Amino acid sequence: MRFTSYRPSVIKIYDRVGNILLEEFSLVAINSKNSLMVGLGNEVKENPELFNMDSPEMLKMKDVALNDPKLYKKYWKQINDTVILVGSPLRNGVIAEFEISSRMFRYFFAKAKIFKLLFKPRIAVCIAVEMTDVERRALIEVMQSTGTRDILILEKPYNAVAHEIPSKYSAVIEIIPEGDTNEPLVYQ
């Protein structure tokens, strides 16, 4: 599995009135052995020690679990799978890792409760960077893979275009790039 760590962006999801439904970092913690996501968004940002398998908390949990058969059975995957990759699948707010981005946005949409029963929403995506045609197409494909019907992409911040978004779009996603993209992602 290939996964490159980029600086996290902030993902905000608004309803059609402009209320914030969700505000999360585009951080993903992935188990490198089986490609399972073990953490997403603010959970990873606020508790990085939970995803660092060499942290004192995880080493203590391993020690306790190895000595207790019931705990070992419950936590054997976490004990044996020791490589967790943490990073953002977005580079400067643009899709860099397609599959991981798709899974991340599906989780955020479910958490914000954008989808109602079988309803496929129309969404607008605001991103404050200029995109190439390839980047635009990747963003459209990621959003379509989540089950959305119609996607409107605006290369401006949400505050600048909030009044221009047609009412047929039930949700607006704003992707705010964070920090210098060339700076490595380091968690203490």
Backbone hydrogen bonds in HBPLUS format (Angstrom, degrees):
<---DONOR---> <-ACCEPTOR-->    atom                        ^
c    i                          cat <-CA-CA->   ^        H-A-AA   ^      H-
h    n   atom  resd res      DA  || num        DHA   H-A  angle D-A-AA Bond
n    s   type  num  typ     dist DA aas  dist angle  dist       angle   num
A0026-SER N   A0009-SER O   2.81 MM  17  5.32 151.0  1.90 158.3 161.2     1
A0010-VAL N   A0176-ILE O   2.87 MM 166  5.02 164.5  1.89 144.2 146.5     2
A0176-ILE N   A0010-VAL O   2.85 MM 166  5.02 173.6  1.86 155.1 157.4     3
A0011-ILE N   A0024-GLU O   2.72 MM  13  5.30 177.4  1.72 173.8 174.1     4
A0024-GLU N   A0011-ILE O   2.92 MM  13  5.30 158.9  1.96 152.6 157.2     5
A0012-LYS N   A0174-GLU O   2.88 MM 162  5.04 166.5  1.90 150.8 155.2     6
A0174-GLU N   A0012-LYS O   2.72 MM 162  5.04 167.3  1.73 154.4 158.9     7
A0013-ILE N   A0022-LEU O   2.86 MM   9  5.09 158.6  1.90 147.0 150.1     8
A0021-LEU N   A0013-ILE O   2.65 MM   8  5.46 159.1  1.69 156.3 163.7     9
A0022-LEU N   A0013-ILE O   3.29 MM   9  5.09 150.1  2.39 137.0 138.6    10
A0014-TYR N   A0172-VAL O   2.75 MM 158  5.03 166.8  1.76 153.9 158.4    11
A0172-VAL N   A0014-TYR O   2.97 MM 158  5.03 159.8  2.01 136.4 140.9    12
A0015-ASP N   A0019-ASN O   2.97 MM   4  5.57 149.5  2.07 149.0 158.4    13
A0018-GLY N   A0015-ASP O   3.13 MM   3  5.40 140.5  2.30 106.1 116.8    14
A0041-GLY N   A0027-LEU O   2.79 MM  14  4.86 142.8  1.93 152.6 146.9    15
A0028-VAL N   A0087-GLY O   2.77 MM  59  5.55 153.0  1.84 156.7 164.7    16
A0087-GLY N   A0028-VAL O   3.04 MM  59  5.55 152.9  2.11 147.9 156.4    17
A0029-ALA N   A0039-GLY O   2.87 MM  10  4.88 164.9  1.89 144.2 141.2    18
A0038-VAL N   A0029-ALA O   2.80 MM   9  5.56 155.5  1.85 147.7 155.6    19
A0030-ILE N   A0085-LEU O   2.75 MM  55  5.10 162.5  1.78 150.7 155.9    20
A0085-LEU N   A0030-ILE O   2.74 MM  55  5.10 163.1  1.76 158.5 156.6    21
A0031-ASN N   A0036-LEU O   2.88 MM   5  5.40 167.6  1.90 160.4 162.6    22
A0035-SER N   A0031-ASN O   2.84 MM   4  5.24 129.4  2.10 153.1 162.0    23
A0032-SER N   A0083-VAL O   3.07 MM  51  5.79 166.4  2.09 152.1 156.4    24
A0044-VAL N   A0041-GLY O   3.14 MM   3  5.77 134.0  2.36 113.8 122.8    25
A0045-LYS N   A0041-GLY O   3.35 MM   4  6.69 158.3  2.40 143.2 149.5    26
A0046-GLU N   A0042-ASN O   2.78 MM   4  5.83 165.0  1.80 157.4 159.9    27
A0047-ASN N   A0043-GLU O   3.14 MM   4  5.95 143.4  2.28 133.5 142.3    28
A0050-LEU N   A0047-ASN O   3.09 MM   3  5.75 152.9  2.17 118.6 125.3    29
A0051-PHE N   A0048-PRO O   3.07 MM   3  5.46 150.4  2.16 109.5 118.0    30
A0055-SER N   A0052-ASN O   3.03 MM   3  5.47 165.9  2.05 121.7 122.8    31
A0059-LEU N   A0055-SER O   2.97 MM   4  6.20 163.7  1.99 160.5 165.7    32
A0060-LYS N   A0056-PRO O   2.94 MM   4  6.02 153.0  2.02 143.8 150.8    33
A0061-MET N   A0057-GLU O   2.96 MM   4  6.21 156.3  2.02 143.8 150.7    34
A0062-LYS N   A0058-MET O   2.86 MM   4  6.10 156.7  1.92 148.3 154.6    35
A0063-ASP N   A0059-LEU O   3.01 MM   4  6.20 159.4  2.06 143.7 148.9    36
A0064-VAL N   A0060-LYS O   2.98 MM   4  6.24 163.6  2.00 154.1 157.8    37
A0065-ALA N   A0061-MET O   2.87 MM   4  5.95 165.0  1.89 150.9 155.8    38
A0066-LEU N   A0062-LYS O   2.86 MM   4  5.95 152.1  1.93 149.7 156.6    39
A0067-ASN N   A0064-VAL O   3.21 MM   3  5.45 136.5  2.41 100.7 112.1    40
A0068-ASP N   A0065-ALA O   3.26 MM   3  5.16 155.2  2.32  99.3 106.6    41
A0072-TYR N   A0068-ASP O   2.84 MM   4  5.99 158.2  1.88 158.2 165.7    42
A0073-LYS N   A0069-PRO O   3.01 MM   4  6.16 157.5  2.06 143.1 147.9    43
A0074-LYS N   A0070-LYS O   3.12 MM   4  6.37 151.2  2.21 141.7 149.7    44
A0075-TYR N   A0071-LEU O   2.82 MM   4  5.97 159.3  1.86 157.5 162.1    45
A0076-TRP N   A0072-TYR O   2.80 MM   4  5.19 105.5  2.36 145.8 154.1    46
A0079-ILE N   A0075-TYR O   2.99 MM   4  6.23 151.0  2.08 154.6 163.9    47
A0080-ASN N   A0076-TRP O   2.92 MM   4  6.01 160.3  1.96 148.6 153.1    48
A0081-ASP N   A0077-LYS O   2.85 MM   4  5.75 158.3  1.89 151.0 157.1    49
A0096-ALA N   A0089-PRO O   2.94 MM   7  5.59 155.7  2.00 158.9 157.8    50
A0097-GLU N   A0089-PRO O   3.07 MM   8  4.89 149.2  2.17 145.4 143.1    51
A0091-ARG N   A0094-VAL O   2.73 MM   3  5.20 155.0  1.79 161.4 158.2    52
A0094-VAL N   A0091-ARG O   3.00 MM   3  5.20 165.1  2.02 111.2 115.7    53
A0101-SER N   A0097-GLU O   2.97 MM   4  5.92 155.3  2.03 149.8 157.5    54
A0102-SER N   A0098-PHE O   2.93 MM   4  6.14 157.9  1.98 153.8 160.1    55
A0103-ARG N   A0099-GLU O   3.06 MM   4  6.33 162.1  2.09 149.8 153.8    56
A0104-MET N   A0100-ILE O   2.92 MM   4  6.07 155.5  1.98 146.8 154.2    57
A0105-PHE N   A0101-SER O   2.89 MM   4  6.11 166.0  1.91 155.8 158.3    58
A0106-ARG N   A0102-SER O   3.00 MM   4  6.19 154.5  2.07 146.4 153.7    59
A0107-TYR N   A0103-ARG O   3.12 MM   4  6.33 156.0  2.18 143.5 149.3    60
A0108-PHE N   A0104-MET O   2.99 MM   4  6.33 160.5  2.02 150.0 155.4    61
A0109-PHE N   A0105-PHE O   2.82 MM   4  5.98 160.8  1.86 151.9 156.8    62
A0110-ALA N   A0106-ARG O   2.99 MM   4  6.17 156.0  2.05 145.0 151.5    63
A0111-LYS N   A0107-TYR O   2.90 MM   4  6.12 156.7  1.95 150.4 157.3    64
A0112-ALA N   A0108-PHE O   2.90 MM   4  6.09 148.2  2.00 145.6 154.0    65
A0113-LYS N   A0109-PHE O   2.96 MM   4  5.95 110.4  2.46 131.8 148.1    66
A0114-ILE N   A0109-PHE O   3.11 MM   5  5.47 168.1  2.12 151.5 155.2    67
A0113-LYS N   A0110-ALA O   3.17 MM   3  4.90 147.2  2.28  93.3 103.0    68
A0119-PHE N   A0116-LYS O   2.81 MM   3  5.28 161.7  1.85 143.0 144.8    69
A0149-ARG N   A0121-PRO O   2.92 MM  28  5.78 167.0  1.94 148.0 152.2    70
A0170-SER N   A0122-ARG O   2.93 MM  48  5.80 127.4  2.22 142.0 152.1    71
A0123-ILE N   A0150-ASP O   2.89 MM  27  6.31 154.2  1.96 171.3 175.7    72
A0152-LEU N   A0123-ILE O   2.97 MM  29  6.42 151.9  2.05 146.1 154.6    73
A0124-ALA N   A0171-ALA O   2.99 MM  47  6.46 154.7  2.05 149.8 157.8    74
A0173-ILE N   A0124-ALA O   2.75 MM  49  6.18 162.9  1.78 163.8 167.5    75
A0125-VAL N   A0152-LEU O   2.68 MM  27  6.09 159.8  1.72 166.1 171.6    76
A0154-LEU N   A0125-VAL O   2.81 MM  29  6.06 170.0  1.82 165.3 165.6    77
A0126-CYS N   A0173-ILE O   2.71 MM  47  6.11 161.8  1.74 159.3 165.9    78
A0175-ILE N   A0126-CYS O   2.87 MM  49  6.29 161.6  1.90 168.7 175.0    79
A0127-ILE N   A0154-LEU O   2.98 MM  27  6.41 159.0  2.02 163.0 169.9    80
A0136-ARG N   A0132-THR O   2.94 MM   4  6.16 157.3  1.99 150.2 157.0    81
A0137-ARG N   A0133-ASP O   2.93 MM   4  6.07 157.9  1.98 143.9 149.8    82
A0138-ALA N   A0134-VAL O   2.92 MM   4  6.16 155.4  1.98 147.6 154.4    83
A0139-LEU N   A0135-GLU O   3.01 MM   4  6.23 156.5  2.07 145.2 151.1    84
A0140-ILE N   A0136-ARG O   2.98 MM   4  6.25 158.4  2.03 149.3 155.3    85
A0141-GLU N   A0137-ARG O   2.88 MM   4  6.11 161.3  1.92 150.7 155.7    86
A0142-VAL N   A0138-ALA O   2.93 MM   4  6.12 154.4  2.00 147.6 154.4    87
A0143-MET N   A0139-LEU O   3.02 MM   4  6.21 165.4  2.05 149.0 152.9    88
A0144-GLN N   A0140-ILE O   2.86 MM   4  6.08 153.0  1.93 148.1 156.4    89
A0145-SER N   A0141-GLU O   2.91 MM   4  6.03 145.9  2.03 140.5 149.5    90
A0146-THR N   A0143-MET O   3.22 MM   3  5.31 144.9  2.35  97.1 107.1    91
A0147-GLY N   A0144-GLN O   3.02 MM   3  5.30 155.1  2.09 106.8 114.8    92
A0160-ALA N   A0157-PRO O   3.13 MM   3  5.54 133.2  2.36 107.6 119.2    93
A0161-VAL N   A0158-TYR O   3.10 MM   3  5.34 137.4  2.29 104.8 116.3    94
A0162-ALA N   A0158-TYR O   2.83 MM   4  5.46 115.0  2.26 159.8 170.4    95
A0164-GLU N   A0161-VAL O   2.93 MM   3  5.14 144.4  2.06 107.9 119.1    96
A0169-TYR N   A0166-PRO O   3.34 MM   3  6.20 172.6  2.35 121.8 123.9    97
A0183-GLU N   A0180-ASP O   3.28 MM   3  5.55 153.0  2.35 105.4 113.0    98
